[in-house]
Amino acid sequence: MTTARIAIAEDDPHLRSLVSLALGRRGYEVVACKDGAEALEVISRGGFDLVVSDVNMPRLDGIGLTAALRKRWSKAALPVVLTSVLDEEDDILRGYEAGANEYVIKPYRPSVLQAKVAHLLAERAAGTPVEGPPPGPETQGPTERLPRPFEGYVLERRIGEGGMGVVYAAVRRADGRRVALKVLAPELADDRGSLARYFREVATLTWVESPHVVRVLDAGHFQGRYFLAMEHLEGETAYARMRRLGRLDPREAAAIGADVARAIDALLEKGLVHRDVKPANVILTPDRGAVLIDFGLAKQQAERGLTGTDDLLGTAEYLAPEVVKGQFPDAVSDLYALGVTLFELLTGERPTPGETPSEIFHHLLFGWTPPRVSDHRLDVPVALEELVDALLAQEPADRLQDPAEVARELDAVAKGG
């Protein structure tokens, strides 16, 4: 088996040495260059299988290097991984648009880079073709023909659609892995700031180590459309389970809530907020319990206009009062949404009054007293009802603050404690 040959472009000598060492330990032949100009000269001689490049470098930066390489090699023929601390948020979009295959946020674990390099080299060895136009408005509808190719994937069927775009069940052609591929709506590209922040958070998710947070596998830009590939999860959403079975058993609801609280805690450790915790965004799996999915642009979409669309209507009922009043969402507002979720799973009803976003926001802005679970059913343990009450506190300071502690208390209820 031929050893893969990798070019590194990094102006920081310490990082250049660390990256060379990390990849060299995996058996790759590494050629290290001090900037993009030197890398372009070396790579142009041929014989390389992959490039890892910093973005901010003298003479020729990583984006310029990527664009120059794409004039000669396709993404499939010579994959490029860009790395950056993202001082300029737009860098991540410009990198994908220039033709980068992957983007890694500094600082990162060597294992993260090693995994991405191994995946891209496997794709290259498989000879994955890049073909087919992206799914666009002209193909999204009853006449859409599936399966169809998209970048390194085959789209099999549509499994969801919302304000951000369309989600497809897909297969990664390099290794046959099943994924959920979200193709973002083209109009989202008009707000590059929000889109850049979204992809920055997506890249940060690589650091999140929790079985209760969906894993992001890939992201990029293909023929004018941004996309995101996540692991495919077997199971049904908590919302679907509730609709199928009716009000859930209190212990089951508590177990689901505990897993979601653990997901919120794992995100908090990395400085992330989900912003759209609700039963429809929780998958109940046979081996990992409840998994939080769909890291969307909930807050940015809300800022774009509270228009009363179906997608926003679903989100509005889970928004914490302080978010409606203009405060930036945080883990405590995610815990409020968990409280709404638990109330709904236990009662089949949402606690927030109002049929439209404007009615809901009116109550949240001017104050209201949430109902109690016992107003709807009497077989819920007192400890669980009190937890839901504490999560639904209207003032953030009065609400439970620590997701890990919430998980422990819900675990106790789920186990009959």
C-alpha positions as CSV (number, residue, x, y, z in Angstrom):
1,M,0.0,0.0,0.0
2,T,1.4,3.4,-1.0
3,T,2.0,5.9,1.8
4,A,-0.1,9.0,1.4
5,R,1.9,12.2,0.8
6,I,0.6,15.3,2.6
7,A,1.7,18.9,2.2
8,I,1.4,21.2,5.3
9,A,1.3,25.0,5.0
10,E,1.7,26.7,8.4
11,D,3.7,29.9,9.2
12,D,3.9,29.1,13.0
13,P,7.0,26.8,13.3
14,H,5.7,25.3,16.6
15,L,2.3,24.4,15.0
16,R,4.0,23.2,11.8
17,S,6.1,20.8,13.9
18,L,3.1,19.5,15.9
19,V,1.0,18.9,12.8
20,S,3.9,17.2,11.0
21,L,4.4,15.0,14.0
22,A,0.7,14.1,14.4
23,L,0.3,13.1,10.8
24,G,3.7,11.5,10.6
25,R,2.7,9.2,13.5
26,R,-0.1,7.9,11.3
27,G,2.4,6.8,8.7
28,Y,1.9,9.6,6.2
29,E,4.8,11.2,4.4
30,V,4.7,14.9,5.4
31,V,6.2,17.9,3.6
32,A,6.0,21.0,5.7
33,C,6.0,24.5,4.1
34,K,6.3,27.9,5.9
35,D,3.6,29.7,4.0
36,G,1.1,29.3,1.1
37,A,3.6,30.5,-1.6
38,E,6.1,27.9,-0.7
39,A,3.4,25.3,-0.5
40,L,2.0,26.2,-3.9
41,E,5.4,25.9,-5.5
42,V,6.1,22.5,-3.8
43,I,2.6,21.0,-4.5
44,S,2.7,22.2,-8.2
45,R,5.4,19.6,-8.8
46,G,2.8,16.9,-8.2
47,G,2.8,13.8,-6.2
48,F,0.6,14.9,-3.2
49,D,-2.6,13.3,-1.9
50,L,-3.8,16.0,0.5
51,V,-3.1,19.5,1.8
52,V,-3.4,20.9,5.3
53,S,-3.2,24.7,5.3
54,D,-3.5,27.5,7.8
55,V,-5.7,30.4,6.6
56,N,-3.7,33.4,7.8
57,M,-0.2,33.3,6.4
58,P,2.2,35.8,4.7
59,R,2.7,36.0,0.9
60,L,-0.2,33.6,0.1
61,D,-2.9,32.7,2.6
62,G,-4.7,29.4,2.8
63,I,-7.7,30.6,0.9
64,G,-5.6,31.9,-1.9
65,L,-3.6,28.7,-1.9
66,T,-6.9,26.6,-2.1
67,A,-8.2,28.7,-5.0
68,A,-4.9,28.3,-6.9
69,L,-4.9,24.5,-6.3
70,R,-8.5,24.2,-7.6
71,K,-7.4,25.6,-10.9
72,R,-5.5,22.4,-11.4
73,W,-7.0,19.7,-9.1
74,S,-10.6,19.0,-8.1
75,K,-11.7,18.5,-4.5
76,A,-11.8,14.8,-5.1
77,A,-8.3,14.7,-6.6
78,L,-6.5,16.8,-4.0
79,P,-8.5,17.4,-0.8
80,V,-7.7,20.5,1.2
81,V,-8.2,21.0,5.0
82,L,-8.1,24.6,6.2
83,T,-7.3,25.5,9.8
84,S,-7.8,28.8,11.5
85,V,-8.7,30.5,14.7
86,L,-11.3,32.5,12.7
87,D,-10.5,36.0,13.7
88,E,-12.5,36.9,10.6
89,E,-15.8,34.9,10.7
90,D,-16.2,35.2,7.0
91,D,-13.0,33.2,6.5
92,I,-14.9,29.9,6.9
93,L,-17.3,30.8,4.1
94,R,-14.5,32.0,1.8
95,G,-12.6,28.8,2.5
96,Y,-15.5,26.6,1.5
97,E,-16.2,28.7,-1.6
98,A,-12.6,28.5,-2.6
99,G,-12.9,24.7,-2.6
100,A,-11.8,23.5,0.8
101,N,-13.0,20.1,1.7
102,E,-12.9,20.6,5.5
103,Y,-12.4,23.4,8.0
104,V,-10.9,22.8,11.4
105,I,-11.1,25.4,14.2
106,K,-7.9,26.1,16.2
107,P,-7.1,25.0,18.8
108,Y,-8.0,21.4,17.9
109,R,-7.0,18.0,19.1
110,P,-4.6,16.1,16.9
111,S,-7.1,13.2,16.8
112,V,-9.6,15.5,15.1
113,L,-7.3,16.4,12.3
114,Q,-6.1,12.8,12.0
115,A,-9.7,11.6,11.6
116,K,-10.6,14.2,9.0
117,V,-7.4,13.5,7.0
118,A,-8.1,9.7,7.1
119,H,-11.7,10.2,5.9
120,L,-10.7,12.5,3.0
121,L,-7.9,10.1,1.9
122,A,-10.4,7.2,2.0
123,E,-12.8,9.2,-0.2
124,R,-9.9,10.0,-2.6
125,A,-8.9,6.3,-2.8
126,A,-12.5,5.4,-3.5
127,G,-12.4,7.7,-6.5
128,T,-15.6,9.5,-5.4
129,P,-16.8,11.5,-8.3
130,V,-18.2,15.0,-7.9
131,E,-21.3,15.2,-10.1
132,G,-24.8,16.4,-10.4
133,P,-26.3,19.8,-9.7
134,P,-27.3,20.6,-6.1
135,P,-31.0,20.2,-5.1
136,G,-32.5,23.6,-5.7
137,P,-35.9,25.2,-5.8
138,E,-36.5,23.8,-9.2
139,T,-36.0,20.2,-8.0
140,Q,-37.7,20.5,-4.6
141,G,-41.2,19.3,-5.0
142,P,-43.3,16.4,-6.2
143,T,-41.2,16.1,-9.3
144,E,-37.9,15.7,-7.4
145,R,-36.1,12.6,-8.6
146,L,-34.2,10.6,-6.1
147,P,-31.8,9.0,-5.6
148,R,-29.3,11.5,-7.0
149,P,-25.7,12.4,-6.5
150,F,-24.6,15.4,-4.5
151,E,-20.9,16.0,-3.8
152,G,-19.6,12.8,-2.2
153,Y,-23.1,11.6,-1.3
154,V,-26.2,10.0,-2.8
155,L,-29.4,11.6,-1.7
156,E,-32.0,8.8,-1.2
157,R,-35.1,10.5,0.2
158,R,-36.3,13.7,1.8
159,I,-36.8,13.4,5.5
160,G,-37.4,16.9,6.6
161,E,-37.8,20.5,5.5
162,G,-37.7,23.9,7.3
163,G,-36.6,27.5,7.1
164,M,-33.0,26.5,6.8
165,G,-33.4,24.0,4.0
166,V,-34.0,20.4,3.2
167,V,-32.7,17.3,5.0
168,Y,-32.1,14.1,3.1
169,A,-31.4,10.6,4.1
170,A,-28.2,10.0,2.2
171,V,-25.2,7.6,1.8
172,R,-21.6,8.7,1.9
173,R,-20.1,7.1,-1.2
174,A,-16.6,6.8,0.2
175,D,-17.5,4.3,2.9
176,G,-21.3,3.6,2.5
177,R,-22.1,5.4,5.8
178,R,-25.6,6.6,6.2
179,V,-26.0,10.3,7.0
180,A,-28.6,13.0,7.4
181,L,-27.6,15.6,4.8
182,K,-28.9,19.1,5.3
183,V,-28.8,21.3,2.1
184,L,-29.2,24.9,3.2
185,A,-31.7,27.2,1.6
186,P,-29.9,29.5,-0.9
187,E,-31.3,32.7,0.7
188,L,-29.4,32.0,3.9
189,A,-26.2,33.0,2.0
190,D,-27.5,36.6,1.9
191,D,-26.7,36.9,5.6
192,R,-23.1,35.9,5.6
193,G,-22.5,36.9,9.2
194,S,-25.1,34.5,10.5
195,L,-24.1,31.8,8.1
196,A,-20.4,32.2,9.2
197,R,-21.3,32.0,12.9
198,Y,-23.4,28.9,12.2
199,F,-20.5,27.1,10.5
200,R,-18.2,28.2,13.2
201,E,-20.5,26.5,15.8
202,V,-20.8,23.5,13.6
203,A,-17.0,23.2,13.5
204,T,-16.9,23.6,17.3
205,L,-19.3,20.7,17.7
206,T,-16.3,18.5,16.7
207,W,-15.1,19.1,20.2
208,V,-18.3,18.0,21.9
209,E,-18.0,14.5,23.3
210,S,-21.4,13.3,24.4
211,P,-23.5,10.4,23.2
212,H,-26.5,12.7,23.6
213,V,-25.4,15.3,21.0
214,V,-25.6,14.4,17.3
215,R,-22.3,14.1,15.6
216,V,-21.4,16.4,12.7
217,L,-19.5,14.5,10.0
218,D,-19.0,17.0,7.2
219,A,-19.8,20.5,6.0
220,G,-19.0,22.4,2.8
221,H,-20.0,24.3,-0.3
222,F,-21.0,22.6,-3.6
223,Q,-22.2,24.4,-6.7
224,G,-23.5,27.4,-4.9
225,R,-25.1,25.5,-1.9
226,Y,-23.9,25.0,1.6
227,F,-24.4,21.7,3.2
228,L,-24.0,19.8,6.5
229,A,-23.8,16.1,7.0
230,M,-24.7,14.6,10.4
231,E,-24.8,11.0,11.6
232,H,-27.9,9.1,10.8
233,L,-29.7,8.1,14.0
234,E,-32.1,5.1,14.2
235,G,-35.2,5.9,16.2
236,E,-38.1,8.2,16.5
237,T,-38.4,11.7,17.8
238,A,-39.8,12.3,21.3
239,Y,-42.6,14.2,19.6
240,A,-43.5,11.3,17.4
241,R,-43.4,8.9,20.4
242,M,-45.7,11.2,22.3
243,R,-48.1,11.4,19.3
244,R,-48.0,7.7,18.9
245,L,-48.4,6.7,22.6
246,G,-50.0,9.7,24.1
247,R,-48.7,11.1,27.4
248,L,-45.5,9.4,28.4
249,D,-44.8,7.5,31.5
250,P,-43.2,9.8,34.1
251,R,-40.1,7.7,34.5
252,E,-39.6,7.6,30.7
253,A,-40.1,11.3,30.4
254,A,-37.6,11.9,33.2
255,A,-35.0,9.7,31.5
256,I,-35.4,11.6,28.2
257,G,-35.1,14.9,30.1
258,A,-32.0,13.7,31.9
259,D,-30.3,12.9,28.6
260,V,-31.3,16.2,27.1
261,A,-29.9,18.0,30.2
262,R,-26.6,16.1,29.7
263,A,-26.5,17.3,26.1
264,I,-27.1,20.9,27.2
265,D,-24.3,20.5,29.7
266,A,-21.9,19.1,27.1
267,L,-22.6,22.1,24.8
268,L,-22.2,24.5,27.7
269,E,-18.7,23.1,28.3
270,K,-17.8,24.3,24.8
271,G,-19.5,27.6,25.1
272,L,-22.4,26.6,22.8
273,V,-26.2,27.0,23.2
274,H,-28.7,24.9,21.3
275,R,-31.5,27.5,21.1
276,D,-34.2,25.1,19.9
277,V,-34.7,22.4,22.4
278,K,-38.1,20.7,21.8
279,P,-39.5,17.2,21.4
280,A,-39.1,17.3,17.6
281,N,-35.4,17.8,18.0
282,V,-34.8,14.9,20.3
283,I,-34.2,11.4,18.8
284,L,-34.9,8.4,21.0
285,T,-32.3,5.8,20.0
286,P,-32.1,2.1,21.1
287,D,-28.4,2.3,22.2
288,R,-27.7,6.0,23.2
289,G,-30.9,7.1,24.8
290,A,-32.1,10.6,23.8
291,V,-29.9,12.5,21.4
292,L,-30.3,16.2,20.7
293,I,-30.3,17.1,17.0
294,D,-30.7,20.0,14.6
295,F,-28.2,22.8,15.4
296,G,-29.9,25.4,13.4
297,L,-30.1,29.2,13.3
298,A,-33.0,29.6,15.6
299,K,-32.0,32.9,17.1
300,Q,-30.7,34.4,13.8
301,Q,-33.9,33.3,12.1
302,A,-36.0,34.9,14.8
303,E,-34.0,38.1,14.3
304,R,-34.8,38.0,10.6
305,G,-38.4,38.5,11.3
306,L,-41.1,36.9,13.5
307,T,-43.4,36.3,10.6
308,G,-45.5,33.5,12.1
309,T,-44.3,30.7,9.8
310,D,-44.9,27.2,10.8
311,D,-41.3,26.7,11.6
312,L,-41.1,29.7,13.9
313,L,-44.5,28.9,15.5
314,G,-43.0,25.6,16.7
315,T,-40.0,27.4,18.1
316,A,-41.8,30.3,19.7
317,E,-43.6,28.1,22.3
318,Y,-40.2,27.0,23.7
319,L,-38.5,30.4,23.9
320,A,-37.6,31.6,27.4
321,P,-39.2,34.9,28.4
322,E,-35.8,36.6,28.6
323,V,-35.0,35.6,25.0
324,V,-38.2,37.2,23.8
325,K,-37.2,40.3,25.8
326,G,-34.0,40.5,23.8
327,Q,-31.5,38.7,26.0
328,F,-29.0,36.4,24.2
329,P,-29.9,32.7,24.7
330,D,-27.8,30.8,27.1
331,A,-27.8,27.4,28.8
332,V,-30.5,28.6,31.3
333,S,-32.8,29.5,28.4
334,D,-32.1,26.0,27.0
335,L,-33.2,24.6,30.4
336,Y,-36.4,26.6,30.2
337,A,-37.1,24.9,26.8
338,L,-36.4,21.5,28.5
339,G,-39.0,22.4,31.0
340,V,-41.5,23.1,28.2
341,T,-40.5,19.8,26.6
342,L,-41.0,17.8,29.8
343,F,-44.4,19.4,30.5
344,E,-45.5,18.5,26.9
345,L,-44.2,14.9,27.2
346,L,-46.1,14.4,30.5
347,T,-49.3,16.2,29.6
348,G,-49.6,16.2,25.8
349,E,-50.0,20.0,26.1
350,R,-47.6,22.9,25.9
351,P,-47.7,25.2,28.9
352,T,-47.4,28.5,27.0
353,P,-50.7,30.1,26.2
354,G,-51.5,31.5,22.7
355,E,-52.0,30.2,19.2
356,T,-49.7,32.5,17.3
357,P,-46.2,33.8,18.0
358,S,-47.5,37.3,18.7
359,E,-49.9,35.9,21.4
360,I,-47.3,33.7,22.9
361,F,-44.8,36.6,23.0
362,H,-47.4,38.9,24.6
363,H,-47.7,36.5,27.6
364,L,-44.0,36.1,27.9
365,L,-43.3,39.8,27.7
366,F,-46.0,40.9,30.2
367,G,-45.9,38.0,32.6
368,W,-47.9,34.9,33.2
369,T,-48.0,32.0,35.6
370,P,-47.2,28.6,34.0
371,P,-49.7,25.8,34.8
372,R,-48.6,22.8,36.8
373,V,-48.4,19.3,35.5
374,S,-50.9,18.2,38.2
375,D,-53.5,20.4,36.5
376,H,-53.5,17.8,33.7
377,R,-52.7,14.5,35.4
378,L,-52.2,13.2,39.0
379,D,-49.9,10.3,38.7
380,V,-46.7,12.3,38.2
381,P,-44.2,12.2,41.1
382,V,-44.1,15.3,43.2
383,A,-40.3,15.6,42.7
384,L,-40.7,15.6,38.9
385,E,-43.5,18.2,39.0
386,E,-41.3,20.4,41.2
387,L,-38.4,20.0,38.7
388,V,-40.7,21.1,35.8
389,D,-41.9,24.1,37.9
390,A,-38.3,25.1,38.6
391,L,-37.4,24.9,34.9
392,L,-40.3,27.0,33.9
393,A,-39.5,29.9,36.3
394,Q,-40.1,33.1,34.4
395,E,-37.1,34.9,35.8
396,P,-33.8,33.3,34.8
397,A,-32.3,33.8,38.3
398,D,-35.2,31.8,39.8
399,R,-34.7,28.9,37.4
400,L,-32.4,25.9,37.8
401,Q,-29.0,26.9,36.6
402,D,-26.8,23.8,36.3
403,P,-27.7,21.3,33.5
404,A,-25.6,18.6,35.2
405,E,-27.5,18.9,38.4
406,V,-30.8,18.8,36.5
407,A,-29.7,15.6,34.8
408,R,-28.9,14.1,38.2
409,E,-32.3,15.0,39.7
410,L,-34.1,13.7,36.6
411,D,-32.1,10.5,36.8
412,A,-33.2,10.0,40.4
413,V,-36.9,10.3,39.3
414,A,-36.4,8.0,36.3
415,K,-34.9,5.3,38.7
416,G,-37.7,5.7,41.1
417,G,-35.8,7.7,43.7
